[in-house]
Amino acid sequence: MLAKGVIELVPLQERGQGCYSRYFLIPKVEGRLRPILDLRILNLFLKQEKFKMLTLTQVLLALNEGDWMVSVDLQDVCFHVPIIKSHRKYLRFVVGTQHYQFAVLPFGLTSAPRVFTKVMAVVAAHLRRREVAVFPYLDDWLIKAKSPELVLSHLRMTTQLLFDLGFSVSVPKSHLEPSQRLLFIGAVLDTTILPPTSAGSGHSGADSIVSSWSGRSSPQGLTPARSCILLVTHAHWHMRALQWCLRRQWFQHKGDLRDSIKISKEAVADLHWWTVDGKLSQGKPFSLPPPVATVISDASTLGWGAHLGDLEIKGLWSPAEQMLHINLLELRAVRLALKAFLPSLRGQSVQILTDNTTAMWYINKQGGVGSYLLCREALRLWSWAQDHQICLIAYHFAGVLNVRADGLSRHFSIDHEWRLHPDLVLHIFGMWGTPQVDLFATQENAHCPLFCSLQYPLLGALGDAFQMSWRGQLLYAFPPIPLIPRVLRKVRQDQAQVILVAPDWPRRVWYTDLLQLSQCPPLRLPLRADLLSQSQGQVLQPHLQNLHLHAWRLNGAT
């Protein structure tokens, strides 16, 4: 480390000054020793700033059927980030009689992951501008492309850049041969059938949990299950009983890690569910099948109502049910509605529309830990749905829904979206053609004769854009930024033609897909004060300089 410039000798006149930490060795899995600088005390005095790392969700949204992948593992990544000389006095340690200090970013510093992620984001952005689809997770990088030849070309481009910047690649830990099945950040990604599967050994872990459990072992015991939430169907569902069991007894024992914790029968049953052969290897689809039916439900303190197309159902609550919280009644109304419409829903993927966000989240998350009654109601719903092979997805909407039970109607409210200045829209349409449908709009801000809305059933809207086919016509889209990955995937799947308004942000993982789908260079939108507005121009967007908005002409058939 001294020869590599990772550490340096502390000047004689400064010995004993600054901050000294313990330095020791721990064995690695392969038998070698890893040196550790114990920075726990120093970390107490460092400000922990929030930052975003790559997530498995982002990777799954970016992968397409048939993609080829490689992975690159970097060596000693943090050692490439130098520490300013005046701060090296805080990173000192002693071995024998020699005093050393780190000259580069050490592992174990609480700010190290953020610093390295920010540094490498610039490298990844450079590669994405060259249409290299790269996904950096600290020292583990994934590269994907449409063909083996293209992914190898992008691999050479990436490794050459990394070598030029002084990084070295760990060949034994990398996967340098193009593959459609690859292990990356805890998941086996298979683009031939598009189900990711957990790479962990949940079977033995669950067995050990069932046989012996204490408060001290609870964090480690939950780790295999929590890491599989995105990868295993119904994983959330089969964690809830254990979460509630731990939650209750944790407070009863006042957080004493030395106390044993009794496991309920429900929690034991869930833990055994994880030990069933094949649960962790069958994986989970990257995206849910498109819903073939839409059930709209609502509830009041007197009764409930729902409809499925032309079918309608209603009912009154019992006196005991009328005393329940409205969130619970909204969730129960969904279950009663689905049971009533079962002949039309059996074996189908069903979209549930509700104006209650709590009910929506408890359905989509398969329960929760905020309310035991809501969690129990949600699990009861999912158990019934599984028995009848029904796949559920819930969406929130704000709008009129006639409550059949008591004849009351709800008032209508619209959340206004940002609207691009009409003159610029006309200029864009004049260049690339005039679309007939605005995919993300309301009556107030639509730029096309027809529009879709995420708040469907909104008055005048064709429906939810993601539930409709985009094939065969030119479309216009100015979606919320978090939805851009879904928009790009939909463009590719439907081979659609779309005029998209989106930021020119090469640090985002979806940027390469944006470039690859573009038919021509994007049009940079001018930085004018009235570029984006709300409430019929009364409210202007104050942070335009950070958006770097461009108009993009996309073609999913390319």
Secondary structure, DSSP 8 states (H G I E B T S, - for coil): -TTTTSEEE--GGGTT-S-B-EEEEEE-TTS-EEEEEE-HHHHTTS---------HHHHHHH--TT-EEEEEEBSSGGGGSB--GGGGGGSEEEETTEEEEESB--TT-TTHHHHHHHHHHHHHHHHHHTT-EEEEETTEEEEEESSHHHHHHHHHHHHHHHHHTT--B-TTT-EEEEESEEEETTEEEETTT---EE-S-HHHHHHHHHH--BGGGHHHHHHHHHTTTTTSTTTTGGGHHHHHHHHHHHHHTTT-TTSB----HHHHHHHHHHHSTTTTTS---SS----SEEEEEEE-SSEEEEEETTEEEEEE--TTGGGS-HHHHHHHHHHHHHHHTHHHHTTSEEEEEES-HHHHHHHHTTS-SS-HHHHHHHHHHHHHHHHTT-EEEEEE--S----TTT------------EE-HHHHHHHHHHH---SEESS--TTT--SSEE--TT-S-TT----GGGS--TTSEEEE---GGGHHHHHHHHHHHT-EEEEEEE--TTSTTHHHHHHHBSS--EE----TTSEEETTTTEE-S-GGGT-EEEEEEETT-
